[in-house]
């Protein structure tokens, strides 16, 4: 809303409704229902929370999903709209769409985009009535800017349907008002664009101001959208190797928007909706109006994704939806994973499994898994059946000077023989080179990916070396650079953090030296790379984080 539009507004609250003395009043309501499905009864392992950040004054509205649990999930969201108009001299609001009722969200009109244009509501449906009055902005794109930041939910109650609603947004289950004035936030923030930033201080909920854990949370970063939101018709035209990833796909026949990959623990989708702005035609209404958006969600574990194929009141699912869901489960489209002896699906990320229970060719970068009692993160498929993985936590009280000793001990005495049997040899020694902290430039966010590595430092990358040594190793600065970024093992800063660390802590060592006697680390719980760590630094906040290259036959 521009300054001139704001200047013309005069608002008088009468009988709980927004009555305009002059001009119009733009309002986007938030009434949301979140459904958290789970596979087992072990409480606390599956958890998804829908966020809605909304501000009436700026018309910013950010809708996304956070996976705060310990298992991967699959996600879909659906929007519905309502608008009522009261012309001057009349007493009642007339609904834009017949038989829709303002305080009964199940009668609202499901948003359905045109098959070839997600930004245009589908002609020939009731949804098209809203084209003249409201413009919805989908996805998040700020040019060269990296993904935005958010505050993780404090509400980790698995079966609680409340959502993380901030600013002028309202959770449907805690606030049934539909008056355009009443607030009912369940989450901190004012709902404006970029309210949370990388530099936002930790938020302390120890006083219990917001429902959930009385703890302090650091801000975290969304996944970067790999593609703008699109319809199933547009998705179907992509190459098979482009069809699964971090972006939204909308079935325009039912209005459900699907996240096109499994959402891993501690990951958060990019925005489905970024703004809801009223048009000039809405501002020209001679009288007053009410406009609302309802957000419903359906979150399931991958094993239950067939729930998405059930009968839908809005119509038949798209003919390619079943294939799309199978592609999400497999992390690939049209692949033959039926090799004798290889599983067709991987175990849940929180279930301890044997090496033979996994099909590493199905894993997506960043996927967590537990193998023979050790938790790992899958980093990349290196081809030829070789896969790079890293221990998810670091061994504490380990300095740069003695990290090789600790990593060797872990490999030789703390890994099972079954894991060592699938480890591939790497170089017997590494030529690391060294680079001063002040000589490194970065891209993709604050100290995220070095952009000017050269010489021995750039060449020091870990691959399978026939005839080398079967062993574990610390990642080099070049390794960390290669596996960091959109669609990679460390998709953002937050994914580089080690778990179970107090706020502001959680560093781990690379093998690359900085200016003597310093070395490069992933530092201080913010996922940034720094080359100023002392060679003898030794404390409980971090330490050595070993990696492995493992092998499994491929198709």
Rosetta blueprint (number, residue, H / E / L):
1 X L
2 X L
3 X H
4 X H
5 X H
6 X H
7 X H
8 X L
9 X L
10 X E
11 X E
12 X E
13 X E
14 X E
15 X L
16 X L
17 X E
18 X E
19 X E
20 X E
21 X E
22 X E
23 X L
24 X L
25 X L
26 X L
27 X L
28 X L
29 X E
30 X E
31 X E
32 X E
33 X E
34 X L
35 X L
36 X E
37 X L
38 X L
39 X L
40 X L
41 X L
42 X L
43 X L
44 X L
45 X L
46 X L
47 X L
48 X E
49 X E
50 X E
51 X E
52 X E
53 X E
54 X E
55 X E
56 X L
57 X L
58 X L
59 X L
60 X E
61 X E
62 X E
63 X E
64 X E
65 X E
66 X E
67 X E
68 X L
69 X L
70 X L
71 X L
72 X L
73 X E
74 X E
75 X E
76 X E
77 X E
78 X E
79 X E
80 X E
81 X E
82 X E
83 X E
84 X E
85 X E
86 X E
87 X E
88 X L
89 X L
90 X L
91 X L
92 X L
93 X L
94 X E
95 X E
96 X L
97 X L
98 X L
99 X L
100 X L
101 X E
102 X L
103 X L
104 X E
105 X H
106 X H
107 X H
108 X L
109 X E
110 X E
111 X L
112 X L
113 X E
114 X E
115 X L
116 X L
117 X E
118 X E
119 X E
120 X E
121 X E
122 X L
123 X L
124 X L
125 X L
126 X H
127 X H
128 X H
129 X H
130 X H
131 X H
132 X H
133 X L
134 X E
135 X E
136 X E
137 X E
138 X E
139 X L
140 X L
141 X L
142 X L
143 X L
144 X L
145 X L
146 X L
147 X L
148 X L
149 X E
150 X E
151 X E
152 X L
153 X L
154 X L
155 X L
156 X L
157 X L
158 X L
159 X L
160 X L
161 X L
162 X L
163 X L
164 X E
165 X E
166 X E
167 X E
168 X L
169 X L
170 X E
171 X L
172 X L
173 X L
174 X L
175 X L
176 X L
177 X L
178 X L
179 X L
180 X L
181 X L
182 X L
183 X L
184 X E
185 X L
186 X L
187 X L
188 X L
189 X L
190 X L
191 X L
192 X L
193 X L
194 X L
195 X L
196 X L
197 X L
198 X L
199 X L
200 X L
201 X L
202 X L
203 X E
204 X E
205 X L
206 X L
207 X L
208 X L
209 X L
210 X L
211 X L
212 X L
213 X L
214 X L
215 X L
216 X E
217 X E
218 X L
219 X E
220 X E
221 X E
222 X L
223 X L
224 X L
225 X L
226 X L
227 X L
228 X L
229 X L
230 X E
231 X E
232 X H
233 X H
234 X H
235 X H
236 X H
237 X L
238 X L
239 X L
240 X H
241 X H
242 X H
243 X L
244 X L
245 X L
246 X L
247 X L
248 X E
249 X E
250 X E
251 X L
252 X L
253 X L
254 X L
255 X L
256 X E
257 X E
258 X E
259 X E
260 X L
261 X L
262 X L
263 X E
264 X L
265 X L
266 X L
267 X L
268 X E
269 X L
270 X L
271 X L
272 X L
273 X E
274 X E
275 X E
276 X E
277 X E
278 X E
279 X L
280 X H
281 X H
282 X H
283 X H
284 X L
285 X L
286 X L
287 X E
288 X E
289 X E
290 X E
291 X E
292 X E
293 X E
294 X E
295 X E
296 X E
297 X E
298 X E
299 X E
300 X E
301 X L
302 X H
303 X H
304 X H
305 X H
306 X H
307 X H
308 X H
309 X H
310 X L
311 X L
312 X L
313 X L
314 X L
315 X L
316 X L
317 X L
318 X L
319 X L
320 X L
321 X H
322 X H
323 X H
324 X H
325 X H
326 X H
327 X H
328 X H
329 X H
330 X H
331 X L
332 X L
333 X L
334 X L
335 X L
336 X L
337 X L
338 X L
339 X L
340 X L
341 X L
342 X L
343 X L
344 X L
345 X L
346 X L
347 X L
348 X L
349 X L
350 X L
351 X L
352 X E
353 X E
354 X L
355 X H
356 X H
357 X H
358 X L
359 X L
360 X H
361 X H
362 X H
363 X L
364 X L
365 X L
366 X L
367 X L
368 X E
369 X E
370 X E
371 X E
372 X L
373 X L
374 X E
375 X E
376 X E
377 X E
378 X E
379 X E
380 X E
381 X E
382 X E
383 X E
384 X L
385 X L
386 X E
387 X E
388 X E
389 X E
390 X E
391 X E
392 X L
393 X L
394 X L
395 X E
396 X E
397 X L
398 X L
399 X L
400 X H
401 X H
402 X H
403 X H
404 X H
405 X H
406 X H
407 X H
408 X H
409 X H
410 X H
411 X H
412 X H
413 X H
414 X H
415 X L
416 X L
417 X H
418 X H
419 X H
420 X H
421 X L
422 X L
423 X E
424 X L
425 X E
426 X E
427 X L
428 X L
429 X L
430 X L
431 X L
432 X L
433 X L
434 X E
435 X L
436 X L
437 X H
438 X H
439 X H
440 X L
441 X L
442 X E
443 X E
444 X L
445 X L
446 X L
447 X L
448 X L
449 X E
450 X E
451 X L
452 X L
453 X L
454 X L
455 X H
456 X H
457 X H
458 X H
459 X H
460 X L
461 X L
462 X L
463 X L
464 X L
465 X L
466 X L
467 X L
468 X L
469 X E
470 X E
471 X L
472 X L
473 X E
474 X L
475 X L
476 X L
477 X H
478 X H
479 X H
480 X H
481 X H
482 X H
483 X L
484 X E
485 X L
486 X L
487 X L
488 X L
489 X L
490 X E
491 X L
492 X L
493 X L
494 X H
495 X H
496 X H
497 X L
498 X L
499 X L
500 X L
501 X L
502 X L
503 X L
504 X L
505 X L
506 X L
507 X E
508 X E
509 X E
510 X E
511 X E
512 X E
513 X E
514 X L
515 X L
516 X L
517 X L
518 X E
519 X E
520 X E
521 X E
522 X E
523 X E
524 X L
525 X L
526 X L
527 X L
528 X E
529 X E
530 X E
531 X E
532 X E
533 X E
534 X E
535 X L
536 X L
537 X L
538 X L
539 X L
540 X L
541 X L
542 X E
543 X E
544 X E
545 X L
546 X L
547 X E
548 X E
549 X E
550 X E
551 X E
552 X L
553 X L
554 X L
555 X L
